[in-house]
Amino acid sequence: MKKVCLYCRVSTTHQTSENQLIELRAVAERMGYEIVSEFIDNGISGAKSRKDRPALDEMMKLATQRKFEMVMCWSIDRLGRSLQHLVEILNELQAMKIDLFFMQQGMDTTTPSGRMIFSVFGAIGEFERNLIRERVVAGQQRAKAAGVHIGRPTKMNDGMRSAIQVMHKNGMSIRQISKSCKVGIGTVYSAISITEK
């Protein structure tokens, strides 16, 4: 008998997950599955990440212990509304060889068509990540061309540079200077190398 867990989510506290549970329990019984756990996130948006959804987080932790073989959800948007979060969850479960079933969409990863659909989700998720990466790189290049400093603000200024150079001349080690000024070793070397040029 296949061990399954049910995952339900409702976005507001005014909604109830009971309807989802009733239907999922009926499907599990019809299929001859044993329900080992039920996870319910009440009043939580599907766009939130796993760490902000306690029931989902607990379910994923139990998945690593192989407490169940399949996750059953009423609808795909109950598991996640953000494609990125959804693909992360799907990939994590697939890596643990845990199947997924979405009642409303009739999707089941134990079937060839279900596996194909999840592969398409993975490809779309990767495409979305690549688009975001391209936009970030293009934005950084535009900012750089406009003379905007990218990255964290530098601690280095003329006063800091002078202090580092004086400490170095007085025989302090690079590591001691780094600790004293609360800057990285590379920053100390860079300040010292300016005077040596």
BELTATA-V74532 format. One record per backbone hydrogen bond with DSSP energy under -1.0 kcal/mol. CO is the residue of the C=O (numbers start at 1). NH is the residue of the N-H. If there is no record, write none. Layout:
((CO:NH) (CO:NH))
This chain:
((2:34) (3:69) (4:36) (5:72) (6:39) (8:41) (10:44) (17:21) (18:22) (19:23) (20:24) (21:25) (22:26) (23:27) (24:28) (25:29) (26:30) (27:31) (28:33) (34:4) (37:6) (39:8) (41:10) (45:48) (46:81) (49:52) (50:53) (53:57) (54:58) (55:59) (56:60) (57:61) (58:62) (59:63) (60:64) (62:67) (63:66) (69:99) (70:5) (71:101) (72:7) (73:103) (74:104) (75:78) (76:80) (82:86) (83:87) (84:88) (85:89) (86:90) (87:91) (88:92) (89:93) (90:94) (91:95) (92:96) (93:98) (94:97) (99:71) (100:109) (101:73) (102:106) (102:107) (107:102) (108:111) (111:115) (112:116) (113:117) (114:118) (115:119) (116:120) (117:121) (118:122) (119:123) (120:124) (121:125) (122:126) (123:127) (124:128) (125:129) (126:130) (127:131) (128:132) (129:133) (130:134) (131:135) (132:136) (133:137) (134:138) (135:139) (136:140) (137:141) (138:142) (139:143) (140:144) (141:145) (142:146) (143:148) (144:147) (157:161) (158:162) (159:163) (160:164) (161:165) (162:166) (163:167) (164:168) (165:169) (166:170) (167:172) (168:171) (173:177) (174:178) (175:179) (176:180) (177:181) (178:183) (184:188) (185:189) (186:190) (187:191) (188:192) (189:193) (190:194) (192:196))
